[in-house]
Amino acid sequence: MAGIGAHGRSVPWRRGGNRCGALLMHVAVCGPADLSLVAPHLDGPAPPSAGYRAPIISRLVLGLVERGHRVDLVTLSPEPMDVGRYRGGDLTVLVGPYRPHRRWADAFRTERAAVAEAVVESGADVVHAHWTYEFALGALRTGLPVVVSIRDWAPPVFRHRPDHYRAVRLGMQARVLRSSARFTANSPYLAERATRWTGRPVRVIPNGIEFPPDPPPAAAAGPPVVVALANGFGNLKNVATLLEAFPLIRRAHPDALLRLAGYDYQPDGPAARWSADRGLGAGVDFVGPLPVGEVATFLGGGSDLVHPSFEETFGQVILEAIAAGTPVVAGRDAGAVPWVLDGGTSGRLVDVGSPEAIAAAVVSLLDDPAASATLARQAFSDASSRFSLDAVVLGFEEEYKAAIDG
């Protein structure tokens, strides 16, 4: 049985359907991925490293395979030893090279070419590219039906760090948004901004994760532990304000600890040096980058997550914390964050530019464990109904079929 898409290609629908009766497709998913998540699903050798360590795309790929689709994951890795083809049932992983330096100088030409070549080699019916940079531009070169998921917004990033690299990324995003691709965005905040460039509606399909059946219990008794997870110690992430807030938290709870994880938060990293220079290191544990398998344990061990970022197009770590049963304090004007936290019913929204406001919100939760537990349960109930991985996969299936049909 075959269908004819608007691109004039014969689309070889596979016989049968998944448990919801949807037609099965061959999808090339292009994006940064955590290879350690897909490795257990491969036959024979697997990529030696984790690659990008980006779990969002890996989870989507595994969700599509679980629903019966044939999926080619097209990704890149900074580790040359990862480059190659790997197979496992209906899953194929194609890893291309990601140069360590000066990728911006030619607008990621090598990376774009590697993505395009792998997609053509896959023979997929439809391509799903994530982020609006090298993966999307590579996918668009193939002439196949393309769905692009917009996952960040380059203008504010460039405003906070106006360098050559981010100027090139800004131009790449503009080029993708003016293409004929079909677009999704992971929040209304991002969809509204993208629509000004695409000139047509952008569907919101949020990030999703697998939630446990029931809310996890509260963190074990002991000293309060405030946690934060971010990649980068720049102005946009705003972790410096949290470090300034922490001594105020310790005035009310002298035994409180602050644990910071992510890139730039190693014991000898820039955040630790910044704190030491200002006498703000007391009670702070600089953890550094975490393997994806340790993130839930890290977040679940916190009394509260503080996410002080000034701008987020979604805020995945907020979702991960809610799934781990940890109450969240985050920015009331931080892009999509209020939407993720359901206007404040699923977390405390504050002025994250104010150390005093951050400290007051954290202290109020530490002072009232019952209210903190109620907030965590409410957040879990709301988020598990809005951001389940199953619902996200269903939404993307609809977009793939629409892209093929034209």
C-alpha positions in Angstrom: 0.0 0.0 0.0 1.4 3.4 -0.9 0.3 7.0 -0.6 1.4 10.0 -2.7 2.5 13.0 -0.7 2.4 16.6 -2.0 6.1 16.3 -2.8 5.3 13.8 -5.5 7.0 10.9 -3.7 5.4 7.5 -3.2 5.1 7.0 0.5 5.4 3.4 1.4 3.1 3.1 4.4 3.9 0.0 6.4 1.2 -2.6 6.9 -0.7 -2.4 10.2 -0.8 0.3 12.8 0.1 1.0 16.4 -2.1 0.5 19.4 -4.1 3.7 18.5 -4.6 2.6 14.9 -2.3 5.3 13.4 -0.4 4.5 10.2 3.2 3.6 10.7 5.8 5.8 9.2 9.6 5.9 8.6 10.8 9.0 10.3 14.2 10.6 10.3 14.6 12.5 13.6 17.4 15.0 13.5 18.8 16.7 16.5 21.2 16.6 19.4 20.7 13.4 21.4 21.9 11.5 24.4 23.4 8.4 22.9 23.5 6.6 26.2 19.7 6.4 26.3 19.4 4.7 22.9 22.4 2.4 23.3 20.5 -0.3 25.3 18.1 -0.6 22.3 20.8 -1.3 19.7 22.0 -4.7 18.5 25.8 -5.1 18.7 28.1 -2.2 19.2 26.8 1.2 20.4 28.4 4.6 20.3 31.1 4.8 22.9 30.2 8.2 24.3 26.9 9.9 25.2 27.4 12.4 22.4 25.5 15.7 23.1 23.9 14.4 26.3 20.5 15.9 25.2 17.8 13.5 26.5 14.7 15.2 25.0 15.3 13.9 21.5 16.4 10.4 22.6 13.2 10.0 24.6 11.0 11.1 21.7 12.8 8.6 19.4 12.2 5.8 21.8 8.6 6.8 22.1 8.1 6.7 18.4 9.8 3.3 18.1 7.6 2.0 20.9 4.5 3.0 18.9 5.7 0.9 16.0 7.4 3.5 13.7 10.7 2.9 12.0 13.0 5.7 13.1 16.4 6.9 12.0 18.0 9.1 14.6 20.4 11.5 12.8 22.7 13.2 15.2 26.2 14.6 15.6 28.9 14.0 18.2 32.0 15.9 19.2 33.7 12.5 19.8 35.1 11.1 16.5 34.9 7.6 17.9 31.0 7.9 17.8 30.7 8.6 14.1 29.0 5.7 12.2 25.8 3.7 11.8 24.2 1.6 14.6 21.1 -0.6 14.3 18.6 -2.2 16.6 15.2 -3.4 15.3 13.2 -0.5 14.0 15.8 2.0 15.3 18.9 3.1 13.3 21.3 5.7 14.7 23.4 7.7 12.3 26.1 9.8 14.0 28.0 12.4 12.0 31.0 14.6 13.0 30.7 17.8 15.1 33.8 19.9 14.9 35.3 21.1 18.2 36.2 24.6 17.0 35.1 27.5 14.7 32.0 25.8 13.4 30.4 29.2 13.2 33.0 30.5 10.6 31.2 28.6 7.8 27.8 28.5 9.4 28.2 24.8 10.4 28.7 23.7 6.7 30.3 20.4 7.6 27.6 19.6 10.1 24.7 20.6 7.8 26.2 18.4 5.0 26.5 15.4 7.4 22.9 15.8 8.4 21.6 16.0 4.9 23.7 13.0 3.7 22.4 10.9 6.6 18.8 11.8 6.0 19.0 11.0 2.3 20.7 7.7 3.1 17.9 6.8 5.6 15.2 6.8 2.9 12.7 8.2 5.4 9.2 9.3 4.5 9.4 12.5 6.6 12.1 14.4 8.5 11.7 15.8 12.0 14.4 18.4 12.8 14.9 19.9 16.2 16.2 23.4 16.9 16.5 25.9 14.0 20.2 25.5 13.2 22.4 22.9 11.6 19.9 20.0 12.0 17.0 22.0 10.4 19.1 23.4 7.6 20.6 20.0 6.8 17.1 18.5 6.7 15.8 21.2 4.5 18.4 20.5 1.9 17.0 17.0 1.2 13.7 18.1 -0.4 11.8 15.7 1.8 8.7 16.7 3.9 10.1 18.4 7.0 8.7 19.2 10.4 10.9 21.6 12.4 10.5 21.9 16.2 11.6 25.3 17.4 13.1 24.9 20.9 14.8 28.1 21.6 14.8 31.8 20.6 18.0 33.2 19.3 17.4 37.0 19.7 17.5 37.2 23.5 20.5 34.8 23.6 22.4 37.1 21.2 21.4 40.2 23.2 23.0 38.7 26.4 26.1 37.4 24.5 26.6 39.4 21.3 29.5 37.4 19.8 30.3 36.0 16.4 29.0 32.5 17.2 25.6 33.7 18.3 25.3 36.2 15.5 25.7 33.2 13.1 23.1 31.2 15.0 20.7 34.1 14.8 21.1 34.2 11.0 20.6 30.4 10.8 17.4 30.6 12.8 16.0 33.4 10.6 16.8 31.4 7.5 15.0 28.3 8.8 11.9 30.2 9.9 11.5 31.6 6.4 11.5 28.2 4.8 8.5 26.1 3.7 8.8 23.6 6.6 6.0 22.8 8.9 6.7 24.2 12.4 6.0 23.4 16.0 7.1 25.2 19.1 7.4 23.9 22.7 5.4 26.8 24.3 2.9 29.5 23.4 5.6 32.0 24.3 7.9 30.7 21.6 5.1 30.0 19.1 4.0 33.7 19.3 7.5 34.9 18.5 8.1 32.4 15.8 4.8 33.2 14.0 6.0 36.7 13.3 8.8 35.2 11.2 7.0 32.2 9.6 3.9 34.2 8.6 1.7 31.3 9.5 0.5 29.5 12.6 2.9 27.5 14.7 1.4 24.6 16.6 2.4 24.2 20.3 3.7 20.7 21.2 5.5 20.9 24.5 8.4 19.0 25.8 7.4 15.7 27.4 8.7 13.2 29.8 7.6 9.9 31.3 6.1 10.5 34.8 5.9 7.9 37.5 2.4 6.6 38.3 2.3 8.5 41.6 4.0 11.6 43.0 7.3 10.7 44.6 7.6 11.2 48.4 9.2 14.4 49.8 12.9 14.5 50.2 14.3 12.7 53.2 14.5 14.4 56.6 17.7 16.4 57.2 19.2 19.8 56.5 17.3 21.7 53.8 18.8 21.3 50.3 18.2 23.9 47.6 19.1 22.6 44.2 19.6 24.2 40.8 20.7 22.7 37.5 21.8 24.9 34.6 24.3 24.8 31.8 26.4 28.0 31.7 27.1 30.7 34.2 26.1 33.6 32.1 23.7 36.5 32.7 20.7 34.8 31.1 20.9 31.8 33.5 21.2 34.3 36.4 22.6 31.7 38.9 24.7 34.5 40.4 21.5 36.0 41.9 20.7 32.7 43.5 24.2 32.6 45.0 23.5 36.1 46.4 20.2 34.9 47.8 21.6 31.9 49.5 23.1 33.7 52.6 19.7 35.2 53.1 18.2 31.7 53.1 20.8 30.6 55.6 19.9 33.4 58.0 16.5 31.6 58.5 17.9 28.1 58.0 21.6 28.0 59.0 22.0 24.4 58.1 20.7 24.8 54.6 22.8 23.6 51.7 22.8 24.7 48.0 23.8 22.2 45.4 24.6 23.4 41.9 24.9 21.1 38.9 25.6 21.5 35.2 28.4 22.8 33.0 30.3 25.7 34.7 29.4 24.4 38.1 32.4 22.1 38.8 34.3 22.6 42.1 37.0 24.5 40.1 34.6 26.1 37.6 33.7 29.7 36.9 30.7 29.7 39.3 32.8 28.4 42.1 35.6 31.0 41.4 33.0 33.8 41.2 31.5 32.7 44.6 34.9 32.4 46.3 35.9 35.9 45.1 32.8 37.3 46.8 32.7 35.2 49.9 29.6 33.4 48.8 30.8 29.8 48.9 29.6 28.8 52.4 27.2 25.9 52.3 27.5 25.6 48.5 28.3 22.3 46.8 29.4 22.7 43.2 28.5 19.3 41.6 29.3 19.9 37.9 27.8 18.1 34.9 25.5 15.1 35.6 24.9 12.0 33.5 21.3 11.9 32.4 20.6 8.9 34.7 21.5 10.9 37.8 19.4 14.0 37.1 16.2 12.6 38.7 18.0 11.6 41.9 19.8 14.9 42.1 16.5 16.9 41.7 14.5 14.5 44.0 17.1 15.0 46.7 16.2 18.7 46.9 13.8 20.4 49.3 13.3 23.0 46.5 14.5 23.7 43.0 15.3 27.3 42.2 15.4 28.0 38.5 16.6 31.7 38.3 16.8 32.0 34.6 15.6 35.3 33.1 14.2 33.7 30.0 13.2 30.2 29.0 11.3 29.0 25.9 10.2 26.0 28.0 12.3 25.1 31.1 12.9 21.3 30.9 14.6 21.2 34.3 11.4 22.5 35.9 9.5 19.5 34.4 12.1 17.1 35.6 11.9 18.5 39.2 8.2 18.3 39.3 8.4 14.6 38.1 10.9 14.0 41.0 8.4 15.5 43.5 10.4 18.7 44.2 8.7 22.1 44.6 9.9 24.8 42.2 10.7 28.5 42.6 11.2 30.3 39.2 10.8 33.6 37.4 7.4 35.2 37.0 8.5 37.0 33.8 10.9 34.3 32.5 9.3 33.6 29.1 7.4 30.3 29.1 8.1 29.5 32.8 4.7 30.8 34.1 2.9 28.8 31.5 4.8 25.6 32.5 3.9 26.3 36.1 0.3 27.0 35.3 0.3 30.6 36.2 1.8 29.9 39.6 -0.5 27.1 40.8 2.3 24.6 40.2 5.2 26.6 41.6 6.2 29.8 43.2 6.8 32.6 40.7 9.0 35.5 41.8 11.2 38.3 40.6 14.4 36.3 39.9 16.3 39.5 39.6 15.9 40.1 43.3 18.0 37.9 45.8 15.5 39.0 48.5 12.5 37.7 46.5 14.2 34.4 45.8 15.2 33.9 49.4 11.7 34.8 50.7 10.0 32.2 48.4 12.5 29.5 49.4 12.2 30.3 53.1 8.4 30.3 53.0 8.4 26.7 51.6 11.1 25.5 54.1 9.1 27.0 56.9 5.9 25.2 55.9 6.5 21.6 54.9 2.8 20.9 54.5 2.3 23.7 52.0 5.5 22.6 50.2 4.1 19.1 49.9 0.8 20.3 48.7 2.5 22.5 46.0 4.5 19.5 44.9 1.4 17.3 44.5 -0.5 20.0 42.6 2.4 20.5 40.3 2.7 16.7 39.6 -1.0 16.4 38.9 -1.0 19.3 36.5 2.3 18.5 34.7 1.6 14.8 34.3 -1.6 15.6 32.5 -0.2 18.3 30.3 3.3 17.1 29.5 3.2 13.4 29.2 5.5 11.8 26.6 2.7 9.8 25.1 0.7 13.0 24.3 3.8 14.6 22.8 4.4 11.6 20.5 0.7 11.6 19.4 1.0 15.3 18.5 4.1 14.8 16.4 2.5 11.8 14.6 -0.2 14.2 13.4 2.4 16.7 12.2 4.3 14.0 10.3 1.2 12.9 8.4 0.2 16.5 7.6 3.7 17.2 6.3 3.6 14.1 4.0 0.1 15.0 2.8 1.2 18.5 2.1 
